[in-house]
Amino acid sequence: MAKRLLPGGRRGYRRAIVRLGFAMPTVTVRPAVEADCPTILRFVRELAEFENEPHAVKASEADFRRDGWGERPVFEALIAELDGEPVGFALCFRNYSTWEGRAGLFVEDLYVTPEARRYGVGRKLLATVAKLADERGCRRVDLNVLHWNPARDFYLRIGFKQMEEWLPYRLTGDAIAALAAQADEA
């Protein structure tokens, strides 16, 4: 409530907190470790709940261990902490642009708990993803956002551009099997 009464948006809120003598929580971002698998799964479930798909999550801690820390990792994750407590994560993996001739990073999931959203946690997570991309010579960072998600404005403010001419398509389940069956047909 007090946040709305302070001028200057989020920065004004932060300055007012400091002026009033309150300490701002410390936001840190670190690479996830295998022991974070339960936390990652919890955040994935919370994200699914937010996206109105609470029963869609089929992943398990074992899946994350295998695919993030197994013999051939296919993703990496970052954990955001507020004063040492996990409050969000970003999960990404490499993609490749044939036009750029360079790898990129695709952010599959970005999630910050509701109570931590006013402290710049999402911005810090994406800044860390951008730093990884920059250090690795990636030419782009991609992500998808649901059309109704109020975070779309946040992504635009920090420099993401909506790709209006590119539409996502997906093949799943039985459709994969049906198309795969055609691979060996004469």
N, C-alpha and C positions, 0 to 999 in steps of 0.2 A: 504494500500500500504506500509506504513512504517513498518508494522508488518513483511512483508517478508524480509525486509532489515536488520532486527536485528538478531543477532546470538542467539542461545539457545532456539529456539522455543518459546512456550508460556511463560515459565519462564523467558527467556531472554527478551521477550517483556515487561513483568511485571517489571523486574528490570530496564529496560531502561526507562520506564514511570516514575518510582519512582526517578531515577537518574536525569531525566530531570525536576523534580519538579512538575509533574502532580500527582494529587491524584488518586489512584485507586478507582474505585467505590466499595461500600460496598455491598457484596452479603449476603442476609439473607434469611433463609427459615423458614416458619412458617406454622402451621396447617391452612388449609383453614377453613373459617367460612361460614355460610349460605349466608352472604352478598356477598361472592365471586362467587356465581353461575353465574352471567353475565360474569365475567372474565374467569371462567372455560369454559363456552360455547364458548367464543371468541377464547380461546386457542385451544379447540377441533376443531373448524372450521378452524383455521389456520393450524393445524396439518393435517386435511383432505385435505386441499389445497396442502400442501407440498407432501402428499402421492398420489396426482393426483386423489383424490376422493372428490372433493368439494361438490357434491350433495348427498353424502352418509350419512351425519349427519342428523339424525332424532330426536336426543335428544333435550330437551328444558330445560330452567332454572327450570321449575316446576319438570321435571324428576330428575334433580340433587338435588333439595331441598328434594323431596320425598325419594330418594335413598341414600342421604348422610346425611340428617339431620332429616329424618322422624322417625316414630315409631321404625322401624327396619333397621338401616343403613346397607347398603351392600358394601359401599366403603368409603375410606377416601382419602383426597387430601392434598397435600402440595403446597403452593404458594411460589415461589422464587421471591425476590425483589432485584432490583439493585438500590441502593440509595433511597429506599422506594417506587419504582414503580414496579408493577407486570411485570415480564418478562418471567415467565415460571411456569410450574406446573408438578406435578407427581400425578397420580391417581392410587391407589392400593387397593387390597382387599385380605382377607385371603384365602389361599387354604390349602390343607391338603395332606401330603405324608403318605400313608399307609406303605411304606417301612421305612421311618424315624420315624413314629409314632409321628410326630410333625406337627404343622402348619407351613406354610410358607407365604410369601407375593408375590403376583403376581402384577407386575407393568403393568397395562393396557395401560397407556399413560404416556409418558415423552415428554415434549415439552419446548423448549426455543426459544424465538424470535431470528431471525437471528442476529440482532444488538447486542444481549447480549451473544452470544455464545463464545466469546473469553475471558470471564471473569471467567470461572470455575463454571458457574451456574448449568449446567447439573451434573457435578461431585458433587457439594454441595447437589443438590436434591437427587441423588442416595446415597450419604453418609448418608443423613438423613433417607432415607428409610432403609438402612443397619443398622443404629442405632436403629430404631424402631424394626426391625427384631431381632436384638441382644438382646434388652431389653425384648422382648416378648418370647425369647427362640425359635425363628423360626430357622429352619435348612437350609432354602434356600430362595433366592429371584429369581423369574423367570420373564422373559419378552420375548417378540417376537420382532424381527427386520426384516423389509423387506430386501430381498436379495440385493437390489440395494442401500440401504441407506448408505451414506458415514459415518454415525455415528457408523457403525459396528466396525471400528477400535478403536473408543473411548471406546466402551464397552469391547473390548478385552484388551485394555491398563489398564482399572481399575479392571480387574479380572474376568469378565464374561467369560464363556466358551460356545461356540456354541455346541448345542446338535445335532450332526450330525445323530445319530441313531434314534432320536425321530422326527417324522413328525407330524405337526399339522393337525388335521381334524376338520371339523366344520359342524354342522347340522343347517339349518336355514329355516325360512319361511314355505312354503308348505311341505317341507320334515319333519319338526318337527310335523306338523299336521298329515301327513300321517303315520308316525311311532307311534305317540300317539294313533291314532285310532286303532292300533293293540294291545294296552295294554289290552283291555277288551275282545278281541276275544277269543272264546272258543277253 
